[in-house]
Amino acid sequence: MWAGRYYYAGGYVRFFLMILSHNTLANYYQTNFSLMQYHKYSLSDIETMVPWERDIYVKMLVDYLEKLEEESKRR
């Protein structure tokens, strides 16, 4: 019984290690700092996000900033 549960939990651990393998610890803290300092997210909001949810919001923010930069270059 416990072996099955441990194996199942181990599957989750392997899943999150695979999902988060692209992000270094330094990048994680730098991104958190930028989100808090420049975009007014609170640390509790960032920390309670599911890892892929955080990645989605960061990607959307990067896309938005790139769009603003393109518009400013056109002017």
C-alpha distances in whole Angstrom, upper triangle without the diagonal:
4,5,5,7,9,10,11,13,14,16,17,19,20,22,23,25,26,28,29,30,34,34,36,35,39,39,36,39,42,41,39,43,45,43,44,47,49,47,46,42,41,38,36,36,35,32,31,31,28,29,30,32,34,35,36,39,40,41,43,44,46,47,49,50,51,53,55,56,57,59,61,62,63,66
4,5,5,6,8,10,10,12,14,15,16,18,20,21,22,24,26,27,28,32,32,33,32,36,36,34,36,39,38,37,40,42,40,41,44,46,44,43,40,38,35,33,34,33,30,28,29,26,27,29,31,32,33,35,37,38,39,41,42,44,45,47,48,49,51,53,54,55,57,59,60,62,64
4,5,5,6,9,10,10,12,14,15,16,18,20,21,22,24,26,26,30,31,31,31,35,35,33,35,38,37,36,40,42,40,41,45,46,44,44,40,39,36,34,35,33,30,29,29,27,27,28,30,32,32,34,37,37,38,40,42,43,44,46,48,49,50,52,53,55,57,58,59,61,63
4,5,5,6,9,10,11,13,14,15,17,19,20,21,23,25,26,29,30,31,31,35,35,32,35,38,37,36,39,41,39,40,44,45,43,43,39,38,35,33,33,32,29,28,28,25,25,26,28,30,31,32,35,36,36,38,40,41,42,44,46,47,48,51,52,53,55,56,57,59,61
4,5,5,6,8,10,11,12,14,15,17,18,20,21,23,24,28,28,29,29,33,33,30,32,35,34,33,36,38,36,37,41,42,40,40,36,35,32,30,30,29,26,25,25,22,23,24,26,28,28,30,32,33,34,36,38,39,40,42,44,45,46,48,49,51,53,54,55,57,59
4,5,5,6,9,10,10,12,14,15,16,18,20,21,22,26,26,27,27,30,30,28,30,33,32,31,35,37,35,36,39,41,39,39,35,34,31,29,30,28,25,24,25,22,22,23,26,27,28,30,32,32,34,36,37,38,40,42,43,44,46,48,49,50,52,53,54,56,58
4,5,5,6,9,10,10,12,14,15,16,18,20,21,24,25,26,27,30,30,28,31,33,32,32,35,37,35,37,40,41,40,40,36,35,32,30,31,29,26,25,25,22,21,23,25,27,27,29,31,32,33,35,37,37,39,41,42,43,45,47,48,49,51,53,53,55,57
4,5,5,7,9,10,11,13,15,16,17,19,20,23,24,26,26,30,29,27,29,32,31,30,34,35,33,35,38,39,37,37,34,33,30,28,28,27,24,23,22,19,19,20,22,24,25,26,29,30,30,32,34,35,36,38,40,41,42,44,45,47,49,50,51,53,55
4,5,5,6,9,10,11,13,14,15,17,18,22,22,23,23,27,27,24,26,29,28,27,31,32,31,32,35,36,35,34,31,30,27,25,25,24,21,20,20,17,17,18,21,22,23,25,27,28,29,31,32,33,35,37,38,39,41,43,44,45,47,49,50,51,53
4,5,5,6,8,10,10,12,14,15,16,20,20,21,22,25,25,23,26,29,28,27,31,32,31,32,35,37,35,35,32,31,28,26,27,25,22,22,21,18,17,19,22,23,23,25,27,28,28,31,32,33,35,37,38,39,41,43,43,45,47,48,49,51,53
4,5,5,6,9,10,11,12,14,15,19,20,21,22,26,25,23,26,29,27,27,31,32,30,32,35,36,34,35,31,31,28,27,26,24,22,21,20,17,16,17,20,21,21,23,26,26,27,29,31,31,32,35,36,37,39,41,42,43,45,46,47,49,51
4,5,5,6,9,10,10,12,14,17,18,19,20,23,23,20,23,26,24,24,27,29,27,29,32,33,31,31,27,27,24,23,23,21,18,18,17,13,13,14,16,18,18,20,22,23,24,26,28,28,30,32,33,34,36,38,39,40,42,44,45,46,49
4,5,5,6,9,10,11,12,15,16,17,17,21,21,18,21,24,23,22,26,27,26,28,31,32,30,31,27,26,23,22,23,20,18,18,17,14,13,14,17,18,18,21,23,23,24,26,28,28,30,32,33,34,36,38,39,40,42,44,44,46,48
4,6,5,6,9,10,10,14,15,17,18,21,21,19,22,24,23,24,27,28,27,29,32,33,32,32,29,28,26,25,25,22,20,20,19,16,14,15,18,19,18,21,23,23,24,26,28,28,30,32,33,33,36,38,38,39,42,43,44,46,48
4,6,5,6,9,10,13,14,16,18,21,20,18,21,23,22,22,26,27,25,27,30,31,29,30,27,27,24,24,23,20,19,18,17,13,11,12,15,16,15,17,20,20,21,23,25,25,27,29,30,31,33,35,36,37,39,41,41,43,45
4,5,5,6,8,11,11,14,14,18,17,15,18,20,18,19,22,23,22,24,27,28,26,27,23,23,21,20,19,17,15,15,14,10,8,10,13,13,13,15,18,18,19,21,23,23,25,27,28,29,31,33,33,35,37,38,39,41,43
4,6,5,6,9,10,11,13,16,16,14,17,19,18,19,22,23,23,25,27,28,27,28,25,25,22,22,22,19,17,18,16,13,11,12,16,15,14,17,20,19,20,23,24,24,26,28,29,29,32,34,34,35,38,39,39,42,44
4,6,5,8,10,12,15,18,16,15,19,21,19,20,24,24,24,26,29,29,28,29,26,26,24,24,23,20,19,20,17,14,11,12,15,16,14,16,19,19,19,22,23,23,24,27,28,28,30,33,33,34,36,38,38,40,42
4,6,7,9,12,14,17,15,13,17,19,17,18,21,21,20,23,26,26,25,26,23,23,21,21,20,17,16,17,14,11,8,8,12,12,10,13,16,15,15,18,20,19,21,24,25,25,27,29,30,31,33,35,35,37,39
4,5,6,8,10,13,11,10,14,15,14,15,18,19,18,20,23,24,23,24,21,21,19,19,19,15,14,16,13,11,8,9,12,11,10,13,15,14,15,18,19,19,21,23,24,24,27,28,29,30,33,34,34,36,39
4,5,7,10,13,12,11,15,16,15,17,20,20,20,23,25,25,25,26,24,24,22,23,22,18,18,19,17,15,11,12,15,14,12,16,18,16,17,20,21,20,22,25,25,25,28,30,30,31,34,35,35,37,39
4,7,10,12,10,10,14,14,13,16,18,18,19,21,23,23,23,25,22,23,21,23,22,18,18,20,17,16,12,12,15,13,11,14,16,14,14,18,18,17,19,22,22,22,25,26,26,27,30,31,31,33,36
4,7,8,6,6,10,11,10,12,15,15,16,18,20,20,20,22,19,20,18,20,19,15,15,17,15,14,11,12,14,12,10,14,15,13,13,17,17,16,19,21,21,21,24,26,25,27,30,30,31,33,35
4,5,5,6,9,10,10,12,14,15,16,18,20,21,21,23,21,21,18,20,20,16,16,19,18,17,13,15,17,15,13,17,18,15,17,20,19,18,21,24,23,23,26,27,27,29,32,32,32,35,37
4,5,5,6,9,10,11,12,14,15,17,18,20,20,21,19,19,16,18,19,15,14,17,17,17,14,16,18,15,14,18,18,16,18,21,20,20,23,25,24,25,28,29,28,31,33,33,34,37,38
4,5,5,6,9,10,11,12,14,15,16,18,19,20,19,19,16,19,19,16,16,19,18,19,16,18,19,16,15,19,19,16,18,21,19,18,22,24,22,23,26,27,26,29,31,31,31,34,36
4,6,5,6,8,10,10,12,14,15,16,17,18,17,18,15,18,18,14,15,18,17,17,14,15,16,13,12,16,15,12,14,17,16,15,18,20,19,20,23,23,23,25,28,28,28,31,33
4,6,5,6,9,10,11,12,14,15,16,17,14,15,12,15,15,11,11,14,13,14,11,13,14,11,11,14,14,11,14,17,16,15,19,20,19,21,24,24,24,27,29,29,30,33,34
4,5,5,6,9,10,11,12,14,15,15,14,13,11,14,14,11,11,15,15,16,14,16,16,13,14,17,16,13,16,19,17,17,20,21,20,22,25,25,25,28,30,29,30,33,34
4,5,5,6,9,10,10,12,13,14,13,14,12,16,16,13,14,17,16,18,15,17,17,14,14,17,15,12,15,17,15,14,18,19,17,19,22,22,21,24,26,26,27,30,31
4,5,5,6,9,10,10,11,12,11,12,11,14,13,10,12,15,14,15,13,14,14,10,10,13,11,8,11,14,11,11,15,16,15,17,20,20,20,22,24,24,25,28,29
4,5,5,6,9,10,10,11,9,9,7,11,10,7,9,12,12,14,12,14,14,10,11,14,12,10,14,15,13,14,17,18,17,19,22,21,22,25,26,26,28,31,32
4,5,5,6,8,10,10,9,10,9,12,13,10,12,15,15,18,16,18,17,13,15,17,15,12,16,17,14,15,19,18,17,20,22,21,21,25,26,25,27,30,31
4,5,5,6,7,9,9,11,11,14,14,11,14,17,16,18,17,18,17,13,14,16,13,10,13,14,11,12,15,15,13,16,18,18,18,21,22,22,23,26,27
4,6,6,5,6,6,8,9,12,10,8,11,14,13,16,15,16,14,10,12,13,10,9,12,12,10,11,15,14,13,16,18,17,18,21,22,22,24,27,27
4,6,6,5,5,6,7,10,10,9,11,14,14,17,17,18,16,13,15,16,13,12,16,16,13,15,18,17,16,19,21,20,21,24,25,24,27,29,29
4,6,6,8,9,10,14,13,12,15,18,18,21,20,21,20,16,18,19,16,14,17,17,14,15,19,17,15,19,21,19,20,23,24,23,25,28,28
4,6,8,11,13,16,15,14,17,19,18,21,20,21,19,16,17,18,14,13,15,15,11,13,16,14,12,15,17,15,16,20,20,19,21,24,24
4,6,9,11,14,12,12,15,17,16,19,18,19,16,14,15,15,12,11,14,13,9,12,14,12,11,15,16,15,16,19,20,19,22,24,24
4,6,9,12,10,11,14,15,15,19,19,20,17,15,17,17,13,13,16,15,12,15,18,16,15,19,20,18,20,23,23,23,25,28,27
4,7,8,7,7,10,12,11,15,16,17,14,11,14,15,11,11,15,14,12,15,17,16,16,19,21,20,21,24,25,25,27,30,30
4,5,5,6,9,10,11,15,16,18,15,13,16,17,14,14,18,18,16,18,21,20,20,23,24,23,25,28,29,28,31,33,33
4,5,5,6,9,10,13,14,17,15,12,15,17,14,14,18,19,17,19,22,21,21,24,26,25,27,30,31,30,33,35,35
4,5,5,6,9,12,14,16,14,12,16,17,15,16,19,20,18,21,24,23,23,27,28,28,29,32,33,33,35,38,38
4,6,5,7,10,12,14,11,10,13,14,12,13,17,16,15,18,21,20,21,24,25,25,27,29,30,30,33,35,35
4,6,6,9,9,12,10,7,11,12,10,11,14,15,14,16,19,19,19,22,23,24,25,28,29,29,31,33,34
4,6,8,9,12,11,9,12,14,13,13,17,18,17,19,22,22,23,25,27,27,29,31,32,33,35,37,38
4,7,9,12,10,9,13,14,13,15,18,18,18,20,23,23,24,26,28,28,30,32,33,34,36,38,39
4,6,8,6,6,9,10,10,11,14,15,15,18,19,20,21,23,25,26,27,29,30,32,34,35,37
4,6,5,6,9,10,11,12,14,15,17,18,20,21,23,24,26,27,29,30,32,33,35,37,38
4,5,5,6,9,10,11,13,14,16,17,19,20,21,23,25,26,27,29,31,32,33,35,37
4,5,5,6,9,10,10,12,14,15,16,18,20,21,22,24,26,27,29,30,32,33,35
4,5,5,6,9,10,11,12,14,15,17,18,20,21,23,24,26,27,29,30,32,34
4,5,5,6,9,10,11,12,14,15,16,18,20,21,22,24,26,27,29,30,32
4,6,5,6,9,10,10,12,14,15,16,18,20,21,22,24,26,27,29,31
4,5,5,6,9,10,11,12,14,15,16,18,20,21,23,24,26,27,29
4,5,5,6,9,10,10,12,14,15,16,18,20,21,23,24,26,27
4,5,5,6,9,10,11,12,14,15,16,18,20,21,23,25,26
4,5,5,6,9,10,11,12,14,15,17,18,20,21,23,25
4,5,5,6,9,10,11,12,14,15,17,19,20,21,23
4,5,5,6,9,10,11,12,14,15,17,18,20,21
4,5,5,6,9,10,10,12,14,15,17,19,20
4,6,5,6,9,10,11,12,14,15,17,19
4,5,5,6,9,10,11,12,14,16,17
4,5,5,6,9,10,11,12,14,16
4,5,5,6,9,10,11,12,15
4,5,5,6,9,10,11,13
4,5,5,6,9,10,11
4,5,5,6,9,10
4,5,5,6,9
4,5,5,7
4,5,5
4,5
4
